[in-house]
Amino acid sequence: MIKKVAGGYKVLSENKKNLGGPYKTKKEAEKRLKQVEFFKHRKG
């Protein structure tokens, strides 16, 4: 989940754990969220 904060945008998990940020743009936060999802669903 991406949340707007005073410093920009943060990537948070479902239980509100910080996974990155703050990022200046929403696009950067979305890129980080894609990285998190990739490794979350990776097998092996």
mmJSON file of the N, C-alpha and C atoms, coordinates in Angstrom:
{"data_MODEL":{"atom_site":{
"group_PDB":["ATOM","ATOM","ATOM","ATOM","ATOM","ATOM","ATOM","ATOM","ATOM","ATOM","ATOM","ATOM","ATOM","ATOM","ATOM","ATOM","ATOM","ATOM","ATOM","ATOM","ATOM","ATOM","ATOM","ATOM","ATOM","ATOM","ATOM","ATOM","ATOM","ATOM","ATOM","ATOM","ATOM","ATOM","ATOM","ATOM","ATOM","ATOM","ATOM","ATOM","ATOM","ATOM","ATOM","ATOM","ATOM","ATOM","ATOM","ATOM","ATOM","ATOM","ATOM","ATOM","ATOM","ATOM","ATOM","ATOM","ATOM","ATOM","ATOM","ATOM","ATOM","ATOM","ATOM","ATOM","ATOM","ATOM","ATOM","ATOM","ATOM","ATOM","ATOM","ATOM","ATOM","ATOM","ATOM","ATOM","ATOM","ATOM","ATOM","ATOM","ATOM","ATOM","ATOM","ATOM","ATOM","ATOM","ATOM","ATOM","ATOM","ATOM","ATOM","ATOM","ATOM","ATOM","ATOM","ATOM","ATOM","ATOM","ATOM","ATOM","ATOM","ATOM","ATOM","ATOM","ATOM","ATOM","ATOM","ATOM","ATOM","ATOM","ATOM","ATOM","ATOM","ATOM","ATOM","ATOM","ATOM","ATOM","ATOM","ATOM","ATOM","ATOM","ATOM","ATOM","ATOM","ATOM","ATOM","ATOM","ATOM","ATOM","ATOM","ATOM"],
"id":[1,2,3,4,5,6,7,8,9,10,11,12,13,14,15,16,17,18,19,20,21,22,23,24,25,26,27,28,29,30,31,32,33,34,35,36,37,38,39,40,41,42,43,44,45,46,47,48,49,50,51,52,53,54,55,56,57,58,59,60,61,62,63,64,65,66,67,68,69,70,71,72,73,74,75,76,77,78,79,80,81,82,83,84,85,86,87,88,89,90,91,92,93,94,95,96,97,98,99,100,101,102,103,104,105,106,107,108,109,110,111,112,113,114,115,116,117,118,119,120,121,122,123,124,125,126,127,128,129,130,131,132],
"type_symbol":["N","C","C","N","C","C","N","C","C","N","C","C","N","C","C","N","C","C","N","C","C","N","C","C","N","C","C","N","C","C","N","C","C","N","C","C","N","C","C","N","C","C","N","C","C","N","C","C","N","C","C","N","C","C","N","C","C","N","C","C","N","C","C","N","C","C","N","C","C","N","C","C","N","C","C","N","C","C","N","C","C","N","C","C","N","C","C","N","C","C","N","C","C","N","C","C","N","C","C","N","C","C","N","C","C","N","C","C","N","C","C","N","C","C","N","C","C","N","C","C","N","C","C","N","C","C","N","C","C","N","C","C"],
"label_atom_id":["N","CA","C","N","CA","C","N","CA","C","N","CA","C","N","CA","C","N","CA","C","N","CA","C","N","CA","C","N","CA","C","N","CA","C","N","CA","C","N","CA","C","N","CA","C","N","CA","C","N","CA","C","N","CA","C","N","CA","C","N","CA","C","N","CA","C","N","CA","C","N","CA","C","N","CA","C","N","CA","C","N","CA","C","N","CA","C","N","CA","C","N","CA","C","N","CA","C","N","CA","C","N","CA","C","N","CA","C","N","CA","C","N","CA","C","N","CA","C","N","CA","C","N","CA","C","N","CA","C","N","CA","C","N","CA","C","N","CA","C","N","CA","C","N","CA","C","N","CA","C","N","CA","C"],
"label_alt_id":[null,null,null,null,null,null,null,null,null,null,null,null,null,null,null,null,null,null,null,null,null,null,null,null,null,null,null,null,null,null,null,null,null,null,null,null,null,null,null,null,null,null,null,null,null,null,null,null,null,null,null,null,null,null,null,null,null,null,null,null,null,null,null,null,null,null,null,null,null,null,null,null,null,null,null,null,null,null,null,null,null,null,null,null,null,null,null,null,null,null,null,null,null,null,null,null,null,null,null,null,null,null,null,null,null,null,null,null,null,null,null,null,null,null,null,null,null,null,null,null,null,null,null,null,null,null,null,null,null,null,null,null],
"label_comp_id":["MET","MET","MET","ILE","ILE","ILE","LYS","LYS","LYS","LYS","LYS","LYS","VAL","VAL","VAL","ALA","ALA","ALA","GLY","GLY","GLY","GLY","GLY","GLY","TYR","TYR","TYR","LYS","LYS","LYS","VAL","VAL","VAL","LEU","LEU","LEU","SER","SER","SER","GLU","GLU","GLU","ASN","ASN","ASN","LYS","LYS","LYS","LYS","LYS","LYS","ASN","ASN","ASN","LEU","LEU","LEU","GLY","GLY","GLY","GLY","GLY","GLY","PRO","PRO","PRO","TYR","TYR","TYR","LYS","LYS","LYS","THR","THR","THR","LYS","LYS","LYS","LYS","LYS","LYS","GLU","GLU","GLU","ALA","ALA","ALA","GLU","GLU","GLU","LYS","LYS","LYS","ARG","ARG","ARG","LEU","LEU","LEU","LYS","LYS","LYS","GLN","GLN","GLN","VAL","VAL","VAL","GLU","GLU","GLU","PHE","PHE","PHE","PHE","PHE","PHE","LYS","LYS","LYS","HIS","HIS","HIS","ARG","ARG","ARG","LYS","LYS","LYS","GLY","GLY","GLY"],
"label_asym_id":["A","A","A","A","A","A","A","A","A","A","A","A","A","A","A","A","A","A","A","A","A","A","A","A","A","A","A","A","A","A","A","A","A","A","A","A","A","A","A","A","A","A","A","A","A","A","A","A","A","A","A","A","A","A","A","A","A","A","A","A","A","A","A","A","A","A","A","A","A","A","A","A","A","A","A","A","A","A","A","A","A","A","A","A","A","A","A","A","A","A","A","A","A","A","A","A","A","A","A","A","A","A","A","A","A","A","A","A","A","A","A","A","A","A","A","A","A","A","A","A","A","A","A","A","A","A","A","A","A","A","A","A"],
"label_entity_id":["1","1","1","1","1","1","1","1","1","1","1","1","1","1","1","1","1","1","1","1","1","1","1","1","1","1","1","1","1","1","1","1","1","1","1","1","1","1","1","1","1","1","1","1","1","1","1","1","1","1","1","1","1","1","1","1","1","1","1","1","1","1","1","1","1","1","1","1","1","1","1","1","1","1","1","1","1","1","1","1","1","1","1","1","1","1","1","1","1","1","1","1","1","1","1","1","1","1","1","1","1","1","1","1","1","1","1","1","1","1","1","1","1","1","1","1","1","1","1","1","1","1","1","1","1","1","1","1","1","1","1","1"],
"label_seq_id":[1,1,1,2,2,2,3,3,3,4,4,4,5,5,5,6,6,6,7,7,7,8,8,8,9,9,9,10,10,10,11,11,11,12,12,12,13,13,13,14,14,14,15,15,15,16,16,16,17,17,17,18,18,18,19,19,19,20,20,20,21,21,21,22,22,22,23,23,23,24,24,24,25,25,25,26,26,26,27,27,27,28,28,28,29,29,29,30,30,30,31,31,31,32,32,32,33,33,33,34,34,34,35,35,35,36,36,36,37,37,37,38,38,38,39,39,39,40,40,40,41,41,41,42,42,42,43,43,43,44,44,44],
"pdbx_PDB_ins_code":[null,null,null,null,null,null,null,null,null,null,null,null,null,null,null,null,null,null,null,null,null,null,null,null,null,null,null,null,null,null,null,null,null,null,null,null,null,null,null,null,null,null,null,null,null,null,null,null,null,null,null,null,null,null,null,null,null,null,null,null,null,null,null,null,null,null,null,null,null,null,null,null,null,null,null,null,null,null,null,null,null,null,null,null,null,null,null,null,null,null,null,null,null,null,null,null,null,null,null,null,null,null,null,null,null,null,null,null,null,null,null,null,null,null,null,null,null,null,null,null,null,null,null,null,null,null,null,null,null,null,null,null],
"Cartn_x":[0.853,0.0,0.905,0.5,1.229,0.43,1.126,0.459,1.194,0.427,1.017,1.311,2.55,2.968,3.604,3.982,4.542,5.783,6.631,7.867,7.72,6.547,6.328,5.401,5.881,5.079,5.868,5.179,5.792,5.103,5.881,5.338,5.195,3.969,3.685,3.097,3.374,2.752,1.339,0.616,-0.762,-0.821,0.208,0.21,1.006,1.091,1.671,3.184,3.895,5.348,5.918,6.914,7.507,8.366,8.094,8.852,9.701,9.725,10.547,9.976,10.885,10.438,10.948,10.651,9.705,10.319,9.496,9.884,9.249,9.938,9.435,8.221,8.192,7.07,6.336,5.077,4.276,4.818,5.379,5.927,7.084,7.941,9.037,8.498,7.466,6.855,6.222,5.585,4.985,6.062,7.205,8.315,8.785,8.907,9.327,8.283,7.005,5.939,6.0,6.302,6.452,7.61,8.724,9.864,9.464,8.746,8.308,7.413,6.455,5.536,6.28,7.276,8.052,8.723,9.403,10.113,9.174,8.004,7.023,6.493,6.304,5.707,6.731,8.007,9.056,9.184,9.36,9.529,11.012,11.452,12.812,13.666],
"Cartn_y":[-1.157,0.0,1.227,2.245,3.505,4.553,5.258,6.271,7.595,8.671,10.002,10.524,10.957,11.533,12.89,13.581,14.931,14.963,13.928,13.903,13.361,12.923,12.346,11.155,10.004,8.776,7.658,6.834,5.681,4.416,3.338,2.02,1.278,0.83,0.15,-1.23,-2.155,-3.472,-3.377,-4.497,-4.509,-4.206,-4.623,-4.347,-3.081,-2.168,-0.832,-0.801,-1.884,-1.902,-1.127,-0.285,0.514,-0.368,-0.34,-1.125,-0.239,1.042,1.945,3.338,4.289,5.663,6.514,7.767,8.408,8.671,8.538,8.826,10.141,10.896,12.209,12.107,11.075,10.937,9.624,9.615,8.399,7.317,7.721,6.767,5.967,6.644,5.951,4.963,5.36,4.48,3.265,3.462,2.338,1.369,1.888,1.035,0.158,0.739,-0.019,-1.064,-0.718,-1.663,-2.866,-2.631,-3.734,-4.641,-4.054,-4.855,-5.736,-5.173,-5.921,-7.08,-6.801,-7.85,-8.946,-8.59,-9.565,-10.561,-10.043,-10.934,-11.68,-11.115,-11.779,-13.049,-13.0,-14.112,-15.004,-14.716,-15.491,-16.87,-17.857,-19.235,-19.605,-20.493,-21.003,-20.602],
"Cartn_z":[0.0,0.0,0.0,-0.717,-0.785,-0.022,0.872,1.684,1.538,1.337,1.243,2.646,2.868,4.148,3.878,4.938,4.806,3.918,4.005,3.234,1.826,1.437,0.111,0.195,-0.289,-0.285,0.372,1.161,1.806,1.331,1.259,0.941,2.26,2.561,3.816,3.561,4.487,4.401,4.972,4.918,5.423,6.908,7.662,9.101,9.428,8.465,8.613,8.81,8.47,8.557,7.371,7.617,6.552,5.64,4.338,3.372,2.466,2.702,1.906,1.898,1.765,1.659,2.798,2.779,1.854,0.481,-0.537,-1.914,-2.336,-3.182,-3.59,-4.497,-5.348,-6.273,-6.052,-6.465,-6.35,-7.276,-8.399,-9.365,-8.747,-7.974,-7.293,-6.261,-5.548,-4.547,-5.217,-6.361,-7.089,-7.567,-7.981,-8.415,-7.262,-6.07,-4.89,-4.518,-4.627,-4.321,-5.267,-6.527,-7.485,-7.092,-6.602,-6.155,-4.981,-4.035,-2.856,-3.267,-4.149,-4.605,-5.362,-6.152,-6.903,-5.958,-4.943,-4.021,-3.086,-2.821,-1.974,-2.653,-3.958,-4.688,-5.385,-5.196,-5.848,-5.239,-6.077,-5.61,-5.694,-4.816,-4.944,-3.843],
"occupancy":[1.0,1.0,1.0,1.0,1.0,1.0,1.0,1.0,1.0,1.0,1.0,1.0,1.0,1.0,1.0,1.0,1.0,1.0,1.0,1.0,1.0,1.0,1.0,1.0,1.0,1.0,1.0,1.0,1.0,1.0,1.0,1.0,1.0,1.0,1.0,1.0,1.0,1.0,1.0,1.0,1.0,1.0,1.0,1.0,1.0,1.0,1.0,1.0,1.0,1.0,1.0,1.0,1.0,1.0,1.0,1.0,1.0,1.0,1.0,1.0,1.0,1.0,1.0,1.0,1.0,1.0,1.0,1.0,1.0,1.0,1.0,1.0,1.0,1.0,1.0,1.0,1.0,1.0,1.0,1.0,1.0,1.0,1.0,1.0,1.0,1.0,1.0,1.0,1.0,1.0,1.0,1.0,1.0,1.0,1.0,1.0,1.0,1.0,1.0,1.0,1.0,1.0,1.0,1.0,1.0,1.0,1.0,1.0,1.0,1.0,1.0,1.0,1.0,1.0,1.0,1.0,1.0,1.0,1.0,1.0,1.0,1.0,1.0,1.0,1.0,1.0,1.0,1.0,1.0,1.0,1.0,1.0],
"B_iso_or_equiv":[0.0,0.0,0.0,0.0,0.0,0.0,0.0,0.0,0.0,0.0,0.0,0.0,0.0,0.0,0.0,0.0,0.0,0.0,0.0,0.0,0.0,0.0,0.0,0.0,0.0,0.0,0.0,0.0,0.0,0.0,0.0,0.0,0.0,0.0,0.0,0.0,0.0,0.0,0.0,0.0,0.0,0.0,0.0,0.0,0.0,0.0,0.0,0.0,0.0,0.0,0.0,0.0,0.0,0.0,0.0,0.0,0.0,0.0,0.0,0.0,0.0,0.0,0.0,0.0,0.0,0.0,0.0,0.0,0.0,0.0,0.0,0.0,0.0,0.0,0.0,0.0,0.0,0.0,0.0,0.0,0.0,0.0,0.0,0.0,0.0,0.0,0.0,0.0,0.0,0.0,0.0,0.0,0.0,0.0,0.0,0.0,0.0,0.0,0.0,0.0,0.0,0.0,0.0,0.0,0.0,0.0,0.0,0.0,0.0,0.0,0.0,0.0,0.0,0.0,0.0,0.0,0.0,0.0,0.0,0.0,0.0,0.0,0.0,0.0,0.0,0.0,0.0,0.0,0.0,0.0,0.0,0.0],
"pdbx_formal_charge":[null,null,null,null,null,null,null,null,null,null,null,null,null,null,null,null,null,null,null,null,null,null,null,null,null,null,null,null,null,null,null,null,null,null,null,null,null,null,null,null,null,null,null,null,null,null,null,null,null,null,null,null,null,null,null,null,null,null,null,null,null,null,null,null,null,null,null,null,null,null,null,null,null,null,null,null,null,null,null,null,null,null,null,null,null,null,null,null,null,null,null,null,null,null,null,null,null,null,null,null,null,null,null,null,null,null,null,null,null,null,null,null,null,null,null,null,null,null,null,null,null,null,null,null,null,null,null,null,null,null,null,null],
"auth_seq_id":[1,1,1,2,2,2,3,3,3,4,4,4,5,5,5,6,6,6,7,7,7,8,8,8,9,9,9,10,10,10,11,11,11,12,12,12,13,13,13,14,14,14,15,15,15,16,16,16,17,17,17,18,18,18,19,19,19,20,20,20,21,21,21,22,22,22,23,23,23,24,24,24,25,25,25,26,26,26,27,27,27,28,28,28,29,29,29,30,30,30,31,31,31,32,32,32,33,33,33,34,34,34,35,35,35,36,36,36,37,37,37,38,38,38,39,39,39,40,40,40,41,41,41,42,42,42,43,43,43,44,44,44],
"auth_comp_id":["MET","MET","MET","ILE","ILE","ILE","LYS","LYS","LYS","LYS","LYS","LYS","VAL","VAL","VAL","ALA","ALA","ALA","GLY","GLY","GLY","GLY","GLY","GLY","TYR","TYR","TYR","LYS","LYS","LYS","VAL","VAL","VAL","LEU","LEU","LEU","SER","SER","SER","GLU","GLU","GLU","ASN","ASN","ASN","LYS","LYS","LYS","LYS","LYS","LYS","ASN","ASN","ASN","LEU","LEU","LEU","GLY","GLY","GLY","GLY","GLY","GLY","PRO","PRO","PRO","TYR","TYR","TYR","LYS","LYS","LYS","THR","THR","THR","LYS","LYS","LYS","LYS","LYS","LYS","GLU","GLU","GLU","ALA","ALA","ALA","GLU","GLU","GLU","LYS","LYS","LYS","ARG","ARG","ARG","LEU","LEU","LEU","LYS","LYS","LYS","GLN","GLN","GLN","VAL","VAL","VAL","GLU","GLU","GLU","PHE","PHE","PHE","PHE","PHE","PHE","LYS","LYS","LYS","HIS","HIS","HIS","ARG","ARG","ARG","LYS","LYS","LYS","GLY","GLY","GLY"],
"auth_asym_id":["A","A","A","A","A","A","A","A","A","A","A","A","A","A","A","A","A","A","A","A","A","A","A","A","A","A","A","A","A","A","A","A","A","A","A","A","A","A","A","A","A","A","A","A","A","A","A","A","A","A","A","A","A","A","A","A","A","A","A","A","A","A","A","A","A","A","A","A","A","A","A","A","A","A","A","A","A","A","A","A","A","A","A","A","A","A","A","A","A","A","A","A","A","A","A","A","A","A","A","A","A","A","A","A","A","A","A","A","A","A","A","A","A","A","A","A","A","A","A","A","A","A","A","A","A","A","A","A","A","A","A","A"],
"auth_atom_id":["N","CA","C","N","CA","C","N","CA","C","N","CA","C","N","CA","C","N","CA","C","N","CA","C","N","CA","C","N","CA","C","N","CA","C","N","CA","C","N","CA","C","N","CA","C","N","CA","C","N","CA","C","N","CA","C","N","CA","C","N","CA","C","N","CA","C","N","CA","C","N","CA","C","N","CA","C","N","CA","C","N","CA","C","N","CA","C","N","CA","C","N","CA","C","N","CA","C","N","CA","C","N","CA","C","N","CA","C","N","CA","C","N","CA","C","N","CA","C","N","CA","C","N","CA","C","N","CA","C","N","CA","C","N","CA","C","N","CA","C","N","CA","C","N","CA","C","N","CA","C","N","CA","C"],
"pdbx_PDB_model_num":[1,1,1,1,1,1,1,1,1,1,1,1,1,1,1,1,1,1,1,1,1,1,1,1,1,1,1,1,1,1,1,1,1,1,1,1,1,1,1,1,1,1,1,1,1,1,1,1,1,1,1,1,1,1,1,1,1,1,1,1,1,1,1,1,1,1,1,1,1,1,1,1,1,1,1,1,1,1,1,1,1,1,1,1,1,1,1,1,1,1,1,1,1,1,1,1,1,1,1,1,1,1,1,1,1,1,1,1,1,1,1,1,1,1,1,1,1,1,1,1,1,1,1,1,1,1,1,1,1,1,1,1]
}}}
